[in-house]
Amino acid sequence: MGVGRNSCHAKRRGFTLVEVIITTAIIGIVSAVSIVSMSGLKVKREVEGNARIVAAVIREAQNNAITGKNIRGATCTMNSNPAECAPCGFEISASGNSYIMTQSNADLSGGGTCSAYGGGQSVLLTNGVTISNQKVRFVVPRAEPKTSMDADLDSGSIDFVLSKGAVSIHVCVYPLGRVEERPIGSVDCN
C-alpha cells in the first residue's frame, strides 16, 4: 500500500501557492516600473517635438529675413500699393502655450521706415507644453538676431525654454544666428 501511495504523489506536478504568489508579485513590480518609465518618455518626446517645431519656426524667420519673403497673413498697412512695401524684419514672440511669427514692413515710398510687427498667426504648443516669455527679431537683409528691445545680440543668447512637468528643453539663438536645441538636462544656453 505504501508503495502505491508514494508513486501517486510522485507523478503529481504543479506549482505551490507560494511560487504563484511570488511570480505574480514579480510580474506586477516589473509592469509598474515599465509603465512609469513609458509615461516619462512620453512627456520627454512631447517636449522634444515642440522644441523642434519652435526651432524650425525660428530658422524660418531667419530665412525669411535673408530672402525678404513675406509671410502669409502679413499686410502692408502703411501703403496700399504692395510693390512699395517690403519686409524689414521678422519676430518670433512666445509666451504661455503659444508662439507667433510676425513681420515688420517698410514703406518704400515714404522713406523706408519700418512699421510695427504684425500679421502672422498664433500657434499653440501641443500636449500641455509651455514656453518661456521670450522674443527674437531678425532684420532684413542679413538676418542678424536682435533682442526684444531691438538691441544687437552681441553676446550671450536668447533662451526659449519649453517645459512640461519636470522636463525642460532650451531652444537657443546665438549672436551669429545659430539656432540650437539643448538636450534635456542642460542648464541653459550659455
CYANA upper distance limits for C-alpha pairs under 8 A (distance plus 0.5 A):
  1 MET  CA      5 ARG  CA      6.94
  2 GLY  CA      6 ASN  CA      6.93
  3 VAL  CA      7 SER  CA      6.83
  4 GLY  CA      8 CYS  CA      6.77
  5 ARG  CA      9 HIS  CA      7.10
  6 ASN  CA     10 ALA  CA      6.62
  7 SER  CA     11 LYS  CA      6.96
  8 CYS  CA     12 ARG  CA      7.39
 15 PHE  CA     19 GLU  CA      6.63
 15 PHE  CA     20 VAL  CA      7.12
 16 THR  CA     20 VAL  CA      7.00
 17 LEU  CA     21 ILE  CA      6.72
 18 VAL  CA     22 ILE  CA      6.66
 19 GLU  CA     23 THR  CA      6.64
 20 VAL  CA     24 THR  CA      6.63
 21 ILE  CA     25 ALA  CA      6.66
 22 ILE  CA     26 ILE  CA      6.75
 23 THR  CA     27 ILE  CA      6.77
 24 THR  CA     28 GLY  CA      6.65
 25 ALA  CA     29 ILE  CA      6.71
 26 ILE  CA     30 VAL  CA      6.71
 27 ILE  CA     31 SER  CA      6.58
 28 GLY  CA     32 ALA  CA      6.66
 29 ILE  CA     33 VAL  CA      6.76
 30 VAL  CA     34 SER  CA      6.71
 31 SER  CA     35 ILE  CA      6.65
 32 ALA  CA     36 VAL  CA      6.83
 33 VAL  CA     37 SER  CA      6.74
 34 SER  CA     38 MET  CA      6.60
 35 ILE  CA     39 SER  CA      6.78
 36 VAL  CA     40 GLY  CA      6.94
 37 SER  CA     41 LEU  CA      6.86
 38 MET  CA     42 LYS  CA      6.71
 39 SER  CA     43 VAL  CA      7.01
 40 GLY  CA     44 LYS  CA      6.80
 41 LEU  CA     45 ARG  CA      6.62
 42 LYS  CA     46 GLU  CA      6.71
 43 VAL  CA     47 VAL  CA      6.81
 43 VAL  CA    164 LYS  CA      7.51
 43 VAL  CA    167 VAL  CA      7.76
 44 LYS  CA     48 GLU  CA      6.60
 44 LYS  CA    167 VAL  CA      6.83
 45 ARG  CA     49 GLY  CA      6.43
 46 GLU  CA     50 ASN  CA      6.87
 46 GLU  CA    126 THR  CA      8.11
 46 GLU  CA    127 ASN  CA      7.23
 46 GLU  CA    129 VAL  CA      7.92
 47 VAL  CA     51 ALA  CA      6.61
 47 VAL  CA    129 VAL  CA      6.76
 47 VAL  CA    162 LEU  CA      7.09
 47 VAL  CA    163 SER  CA      6.77
 47 VAL  CA    164 LYS  CA      7.20
 47 VAL  CA    167 VAL  CA      7.82
 47 VAL  CA    168 SER  CA      7.65
 47 VAL  CA    169 ILE  CA      7.48
 48 GLU  CA     52 ARG  CA      6.70
 48 GLU  CA    169 ILE  CA      7.48
 49 GLY  CA     53 ILE  CA      6.94
 50 ASN  CA     54 VAL  CA      6.74
 50 ASN  CA    125 LEU  CA      6.94
 50 ASN  CA    126 THR  CA      7.53
 50 ASN  CA    129 VAL  CA      8.00
 50 ASN  CA    162 LEU  CA      8.18
 51 ALA  CA     55 ALA  CA      6.60
 51 ALA  CA    162 LEU  CA      7.04
 51 ALA  CA    169 ILE  CA      7.39
 51 ALA  CA    170 HIS  CA      8.13
 51 ALA  CA    171 VAL  CA      7.09
 51 ALA  CA    181 GLU  CA      7.47
 52 ARG  CA     56 ALA  CA      6.62
 52 ARG  CA    181 GLU  CA      7.80
 53 ILE  CA     57 VAL  CA      6.74
 54 VAL  CA     58 ILE  CA      6.74
 54 VAL  CA    171 VAL  CA      8.17
 55 ALA  CA     59 ARG  CA      6.73
 55 ALA  CA    171 VAL  CA      6.83
 55 ALA  CA    179 VAL  CA      7.17
 55 ALA  CA    180 GLU  CA      7.72
 55 ALA  CA    181 GLU  CA      7.53
 56 ALA  CA     60 GLU  CA      6.59
 57 VAL  CA     61 ALA  CA      6.75
 57 VAL  CA     92 ILE  CA      8.47
 57 VAL  CA    101 MET  CA      8.10
 58 ILE  CA     62 GLN  CA      6.91
 58 ILE  CA     92 ILE  CA      7.13
 58 ILE  CA    179 VAL  CA      8.07
 59 ARG  CA     63 ASN  CA      6.70
 59 ARG  CA    179 VAL  CA      7.54
 60 GLU  CA     64 ASN  CA      6.57
 61 ALA  CA     65 ALA  CA      6.72
 61 ALA  CA     90 PHE  CA      6.28
 61 ALA  CA     91 GLU  CA      7.54
 61 ALA  CA     92 ILE  CA      7.94
 61 ALA  CA    101 MET  CA      7.65
 61 ALA  CA    138 PHE  CA      7.43
 62 GLN  CA     66 ILE  CA      6.80
 62 GLN  CA     90 PHE  CA      8.08
 62 GLN  CA    138 PHE  CA      6.44
 62 GLN  CA    143 ALA  CA      5.90
 62 GLN  CA    177 GLY  CA      8.43
 63 ASN  CA     67 THR  CA      6.61
 63 ASN  CA    143 ALA  CA      7.98
 64 ASN  CA     68 GLY  CA      5.91
 64 ASN  CA     69 LYS  CA      5.41
 64 ASN  CA     70 ASN  CA      7.63
 64 ASN  CA     71 ILE  CA      8.24
 64 ASN  CA     90 PHE  CA      7.91
 65 ALA  CA     69 LYS  CA      7.48
 65 ALA  CA     87 PRO  CA      8.32
 65 ALA  CA     88 CYS  CA      7.83
 65 ALA  CA     89 GLY  CA      6.58
 65 ALA  CA     90 PHE  CA      6.88
 65 ALA  CA    138 PHE  CA      6.60
 65 ALA  CA    139 VAL  CA      6.44
 65 ALA  CA    140 VAL  CA      5.08
 65 ALA  CA    141 PRO  CA      6.23
 65 ALA  CA    142 ARG  CA      7.35
 65 ALA  CA    143 ALA  CA      5.60
 66 ILE  CA    140 VAL  CA      6.51
 66 ILE  CA    141 PRO  CA      5.49
 66 ILE  CA    142 ARG  CA      5.98
 66 ILE  CA    143 ALA  CA      5.99
 67 THR  CA    140 VAL  CA      8.47
 67 THR  CA    141 PRO  CA      7.61
 68 GLY  CA     86 ALA  CA      7.97
 68 GLY  CA     87 PRO  CA      6.48
 68 GLY  CA     88 CYS  CA      7.96
 68 GLY  CA    140 VAL  CA      7.00
 68 GLY  CA    141 PRO  CA      7.33
 69 LYS  CA     87 PRO  CA      7.68
 70 ASN  CA     74 ALA  CA      7.33
 70 ASN  CA     86 ALA  CA      8.38
 70 ASN  CA     87 PRO  CA      6.84
 70 ASN  CA    103 GLN  CA      8.11
 71 ILE  CA    102 THR  CA      8.26
 71 ILE  CA    103 GLN  CA      7.56
 71 ILE  CA    119 GLY  CA      8.43
 71 ILE  CA    120 GLY  CA      7.42
 72 ARG  CA    119 GLY  CA      8.23
 72 ARG  CA    120 GLY  CA      7.03
 73 GLY  CA    119 GLY  CA      5.63
 73 GLY  CA    120 GLY  CA      5.75
 73 GLY  CA    121 GLN  CA      7.86
 74 ALA  CA    102 THR  CA      7.87
 74 ALA  CA    103 GLN  CA      6.93
 74 ALA  CA    118 GLY  CA      7.02
 74 ALA  CA    119 GLY  CA      4.52
 74 ALA  CA    120 GLY  CA      6.47
 75 THR  CA    119 GLY  CA      7.11
 76 CYS  CA     80 SER  CA      7.59
 76 CYS  CA     82 PRO  CA      7.25
 76 CYS  CA     85 CYS  CA      6.61
 76 CYS  CA     86 ALA  CA      8.47
 76 CYS  CA    105 ASN  CA      6.73
 76 CYS  CA    107 ASP  CA      8.30
 78 MET  CA    107 ASP  CA      6.82
 78 MET  CA    115 SER  CA      8.14
 79 ASN  CA     84 GLU  CA      7.58
 79 ASN  CA     85 CYS  CA      7.28
 79 ASN  CA    107 ASP  CA      6.95
 81 ASN  CA     85 CYS  CA      7.51
 82 PRO  CA     86 ALA  CA      8.29
 84 GLU  CA    107 ASP  CA      6.56
 84 GLU  CA    108 LEU  CA      5.42
 84 GLU  CA    109 SER  CA      6.35
 85 CYS  CA    105 ASN  CA      6.86
 85 CYS  CA    106 ALA  CA      6.09
 85 CYS  CA    107 ASP  CA      5.29
 85 CYS  CA    108 LEU  CA      6.05
 85 CYS  CA    109 SER  CA      8.34
 86 ALA  CA    105 ASN  CA      5.88
 86 ALA  CA    106 ALA  CA      5.80
 86 ALA  CA    107 ASP  CA      7.32
 86 ALA  CA    108 LEU  CA      7.52
 87 PRO  CA    103 GLN  CA      7.13
 87 PRO  CA    104 SER  CA      6.25
 87 PRO  CA    105 ASN  CA      4.71
 87 PRO  CA    106 ALA  CA      6.53
 87 PRO  CA    140 VAL  CA      7.76
 88 CYS  CA    103 GLN  CA      8.08
 88 CYS  CA    104 SER  CA      6.11
 88 CYS  CA    105 ASN  CA      5.77
 88 CYS  CA    106 ALA  CA      6.41
 88 CYS  CA    114 CYS  CA      6.91
 88 CYS  CA    139 VAL  CA      6.52
 88 CYS  CA    140 VAL  CA      5.44
 88 CYS  CA    141 PRO  CA      8.06
 89 GLY  CA    103 GLN  CA      6.28
 89 GLY  CA    104 SER  CA      5.59
 89 GLY  CA    105 ASN  CA      7.60
 89 GLY  CA    137 ARG  CA      7.28
 89 GLY  CA    138 PHE  CA      6.01
 89 GLY  CA    139 VAL  CA      4.79
 89 GLY  CA    140 VAL  CA      5.86
 90 PHE  CA    101 MET  CA      7.39
 90 PHE  CA    102 THR  CA      6.21
 90 PHE  CA    103 GLN  CA      5.01
 90 PHE  CA    104 SER  CA      6.74
 90 PHE  CA    117 TYR  CA      8.07
 90 PHE  CA    137 ARG  CA      6.05
 90 PHE  CA    138 PHE  CA      5.73
 90 PHE  CA    139 VAL  CA      7.03
 91 GLU  CA    100 ILE  CA      8.48
 91 GLU  CA    101 MET  CA      6.03
 91 GLU  CA    102 THR  CA      5.73
 91 GLU  CA    103 GLN  CA      6.81
 91 GLU  CA    117 TYR  CA      7.76
 91 GLU  CA    135 LYS  CA      7.41
 91 GLU  CA    136 VAL  CA      6.16
 91 GLU  CA    137 ARG  CA      4.74
 91 GLU  CA    138 PHE  CA      6.86
 92 ILE  CA     99 TYR  CA      7.38
 92 ILE  CA    100 ILE  CA      6.16
 92 ILE  CA    101 MET  CA      5.05
 92 ILE  CA    102 THR  CA      7.06
 92 ILE  CA    135 LYS  CA      6.03
 92 ILE  CA    136 VAL  CA      5.94
 92 ILE  CA    137 ARG  CA      6.97
 93 SER  CA     99 TYR  CA      5.99
 93 SER  CA    100 ILE  CA      5.94
 93 SER  CA    101 MET  CA      7.12
 93 SER  CA    133 ASN  CA      8.12
 93 SER  CA    134 GLN  CA      6.48
 93 SER  CA    135 LYS  CA      4.95
 93 SER  CA    136 VAL  CA      7.32
 94 ALA  CA     98 SER  CA      6.41
 94 ALA  CA     99 TYR  CA      4.61
 94 ALA  CA    100 ILE  CA      7.05
 94 ALA  CA    131 ILE  CA      7.03
 94 ALA  CA    132 SER  CA      7.15
 94 ALA  CA    133 ASN  CA      5.88
 94 ALA  CA    134 GLN  CA      5.84
 94 ALA  CA    135 LYS  CA      6.81
 94 ALA  CA    160 PHE  CA      8.45
 95 SER  CA     99 TYR  CA      6.92
 95 SER  CA    130 THR  CA      8.12
 95 SER  CA    131 ILE  CA      6.07
 95 SER  CA    132 SER  CA      5.88
 95 SER  CA    133 ASN  CA      4.59
 95 SER  CA    134 GLN  CA      7.09
 96 GLY  CA    130 THR  CA      5.87
 96 GLY  CA    131 ILE  CA      5.98
 96 GLY  CA    132 SER  CA      7.07
 96 GLY  CA    133 ASN  CA      7.37
 97 ASN  CA    124 LEU  CA      6.28
 97 ASN  CA    125 LEU  CA      5.88
 97 ASN  CA    128 GLY  CA      7.83
 97 ASN  CA    129 VAL  CA      6.88
 97 ASN  CA    130 THR  CA      4.96
 97 ASN  CA    131 ILE  CA      6.34
 98 SER  CA    122 SER  CA      7.01
 98 SER  CA    123 VAL  CA      5.85
 98 SER  CA    124 LEU  CA      4.74
 98 SER  CA    125 LEU  CA      5.95
 98 SER  CA    130 THR  CA      7.99
 98 SER  CA    131 ILE  CA      7.67
 99 TYR  CA    122 SER  CA      6.21
 99 TYR  CA    123 VAL  CA      5.96
 99 TYR  CA    124 LEU  CA      7.20
 99 TYR  CA    125 LEU  CA      8.26
100 ILE  CA    120 GLY  CA      6.97
100 ILE  CA    121 GLN  CA      6.36
100 ILE  CA    122 SER  CA      5.00
100 ILE  CA    123 VAL  CA      6.56
101 MET  CA    120 GLY  CA      6.06
101 MET  CA    121 GLN  CA      7.50
101 MET  CA    122 SER  CA      8.03
102 THR  CA    117 TYR  CA      6.20
102 THR  CA    118 GLY  CA      5.63
102 THR  CA    119 GLY  CA      5.86
102 THR  CA    120 GLY  CA      5.38
102 THR  CA    121 GLN  CA      8.29
103 GLN  CA    117 TYR  CA      5.58
103 GLN  CA    118 GLY  CA      6.03
103 GLN  CA    119 GLY  CA      6.80
103 GLN  CA    120 GLY  CA      7.77
104 SER  CA    114 CYS  CA      6.58
104 SER  CA    115 SER  CA      5.97
104 SER  CA    116 ALA  CA      6.16
104 SER  CA    117 TYR  CA      4.86
104 SER  CA    118 GLY  CA      6.89
105 ASN  CA    114 CYS  CA      5.79
105 ASN  CA    115 SER  CA      5.92
105 ASN  CA    116 ALA  CA      8.15
105 ASN  CA    117 TYR  CA      8.14
106 ALA  CA    112 GLY  CA      5.38
106 ALA  CA    113 THR  CA      5.65
106 ALA  CA    114 CYS  CA      4.78
106 ALA  CA    115 SER  CA      6.68
107 ASP  CA    111 GLY  CA      7.20
107 ASP  CA    112 GLY  CA      5.38
107 ASP  CA    113 THR  CA      6.69
107 ASP  CA    114 CYS  CA      7.48
107 ASP  CA    115 SER  CA      8.46
108 LEU  CA    112 GLY  CA      5.10
108 LEU  CA    113 THR  CA      8.32
125 LEU  CA    129 VAL  CA      6.45
125 LEU  CA    130 THR  CA      7.43
128 GLY  CA    164 LYS  CA      7.22
129 VAL  CA    162 LEU  CA      7.13
129 VAL  CA    163 SER  CA      6.12
129 VAL  CA    164 LYS  CA      5.49
130 THR  CA    162 LEU  CA      6.06
130 THR  CA    163 SER  CA      5.93
130 THR  CA    164 LYS  CA      6.94
131 ILE  CA    160 PHE  CA      7.13
131 ILE  CA    161 VAL  CA      5.99
131 ILE  CA    162 LEU  CA      4.90
131 ILE  CA    163 SER  CA      6.96
132 SER  CA    160 PHE  CA      6.24
132 SER  CA    161 VAL  CA      5.71
132 SER  CA    162 LEU  CA      7.09
133 ASN  CA    160 PHE  CA      8.15
134 GLN  CA    148 SER  CA      8.16
134 GLN  CA    158 ILE  CA      8.19
134 GLN  CA    159 ASP  CA      7.92
134 GLN  CA    160 PHE  CA      6.71
135 LYS  CA    147 THR  CA      7.16
135 LYS  CA    148 SER  CA      5.70
135 LYS  CA    158 ILE  CA      8.35
136 VAL  CA    145 PRO  CA      7.02
136 VAL  CA    146 LYS  CA      6.38
136 VAL  CA    147 THR  CA      5.86
136 VAL  CA    148 SER  CA      6.31
136 VAL  CA    158 ILE  CA      7.61
137 ARG  CA    144 GLU  CA      8.41
137 ARG  CA    145 PRO  CA      6.06
137 ARG  CA    146 LYS  CA      5.49
137 ARG  CA    147 THR  CA      6.87
137 ARG  CA    148 SER  CA      7.31
137 ARG  CA    150 ASP  CA      7.77
138 PHE  CA    143 ALA  CA      5.11
138 PHE  CA    144 GLU  CA      5.79
138 PHE  CA    145 PRO  CA      5.28
138 PHE  CA    146 LYS  CA      6.73
139 VAL  CA    143 ALA  CA      5.35
139 VAL  CA    144 GLU  CA      6.18
139 VAL  CA    145 PRO  CA      7.55
139 VAL  CA    146 LYS  CA      8.22
140 VAL  CA    144 GLU  CA      8.36
143 ALA  CA    177 GLY  CA      7.97
144 GLU  CA    152 ASP  CA      8.23
144 GLU  CA    175 PRO  CA      8.16
144 GLU  CA    176 LEU  CA      7.52
144 GLU  CA    177 GLY  CA      6.89
145 PRO  CA    152 ASP  CA      7.26
145 PRO  CA    153 LEU  CA      6.56
145 PRO  CA    173 VAL  CA      8.16
145 PRO  CA    174 TYR  CA      8.23
145 PRO  CA    175 PRO  CA      6.89
145 PRO  CA    176 LEU  CA      7.87
145 PRO  CA    177 GLY  CA      6.41
146 LYS  CA    150 ASP  CA      5.80
146 LYS  CA    151 ALA  CA      5.90
146 LYS  CA    152 ASP  CA      5.22
146 LYS  CA    153 LEU  CA      5.68
147 THR  CA    151 ALA  CA      5.86
147 THR  CA    152 ASP  CA      6.99
147 THR  CA    153 LEU  CA      6.68
147 THR  CA    158 ILE  CA      7.89
153 LEU  CA    157 SER  CA      7.61
153 LEU  CA    174 TYR  CA      8.02
153 LEU  CA    175 PRO  CA      5.57
154 ASP  CA    175 PRO  CA      6.09
155 SER  CA    174 TYR  CA      8.14
155 SER  CA    175 PRO  CA      6.50
156 GLY  CA    174 TYR  CA      7.22
156 GLY  CA    175 PRO  CA      7.63
156 GLY  CA    189 CYS  CA      8.39
156 GLY  CA    190 ASN  CA      6.59
157 SER  CA    172 CYS  CA      6.83
157 SER  CA    173 VAL  CA      5.97
157 SER  CA    174 TYR  CA      5.17
157 SER  CA    175 PRO  CA      7.03
157 SER  CA    189 CYS  CA      6.94
157 SER  CA    190 ASN  CA      7.20
158 ILE  CA    172 CYS  CA      6.22
158 ILE  CA    173 VAL  CA      5.61
158 ILE  CA    174 TYR  CA      7.20
158 ILE  CA    189 CYS  CA      8.19
159 ASP  CA    170 HIS  CA      6.77
159 ASP  CA    171 VAL  CA      6.40
159 ASP  CA    172 CYS  CA      5.27
159 ASP  CA    173 VAL  CA      7.14
159 ASP  CA    188 ASP  CA      7.85
159 ASP  CA    189 CYS  CA      6.64
160 PHE  CA    170 HIS  CA      6.18
160 PHE  CA    171 VAL  CA      5.53
160 PHE  CA    172 CYS  CA      6.81
161 VAL  CA    168 SER  CA      7.12
161 VAL  CA    169 ILE  CA      6.32
161 VAL  CA    170 HIS  CA      5.09
161 VAL  CA    171 VAL  CA      6.86
162 LEU  CA    168 SER  CA      6.05
162 LEU  CA    169 ILE  CA      5.82
162 LEU  CA    170 HIS  CA      6.82
162 LEU  CA    171 VAL  CA      8.25
163 SER  CA    167 VAL  CA      6.00
163 SER  CA    168 SER  CA      4.69
163 SER  CA    169 ILE  CA      6.92
164 LYS  CA    168 SER  CA      7.13
167 VAL  CA    184 ILE  CA      7.46
168 SER  CA    184 ILE  CA      6.50
168 SER  CA    185 GLY  CA      8.05
169 ILE  CA    181 GLU  CA      7.63
169 ILE  CA    182 ARG  CA      6.54
169 ILE  CA    183 PRO  CA      6.48
169 ILE  CA    184 ILE  CA      5.76
169 ILE  CA    185 GLY  CA      8.25
169 ILE  CA    186 SER  CA      8.11
170 HIS  CA    181 GLU  CA      6.30
170 HIS  CA    182 ARG  CA      5.55
170 HIS  CA    183 PRO  CA      7.72
170 HIS  CA    184 ILE  CA      8.41
170 HIS  CA    186 SER  CA      8.19
170 HIS  CA    188 ASP  CA      7.02
170 HIS  CA    189 CYS  CA      7.32
171 VAL  CA    179 VAL  CA      7.53
171 VAL  CA    180 GLU  CA      6.16
171 VAL  CA    181 GLU  CA      4.95
171 VAL  CA    182 ARG  CA      6.65
171 VAL  CA    189 CYS  CA      8.23
172 CYS  CA    178 ARG  CA      8.45
172 CYS  CA    179 VAL  CA      6.09
172 CYS  CA    180 GLU  CA      5.64
172 CYS  CA    181 GLU  CA      6.77
172 CYS  CA    182 ARG  CA      7.76
172 CYS  CA    189 CYS  CA      6.13
173 VAL  CA    177 GLY  CA      6.67
173 VAL  CA    178 ARG  CA      6.29
173 VAL  CA    179 VAL  CA      5.16
173 VAL  CA    180 GLU  CA      7.15
174 TYR  CA    178 ARG  CA      5.80
174 TYR  CA    179 VAL  CA      7.07
182 ARG  CA    186 SER  CA      6.74
182 ARG  CA    188 ASP  CA      8.27
182 ARG  CA    189 CYS  CA      7.73
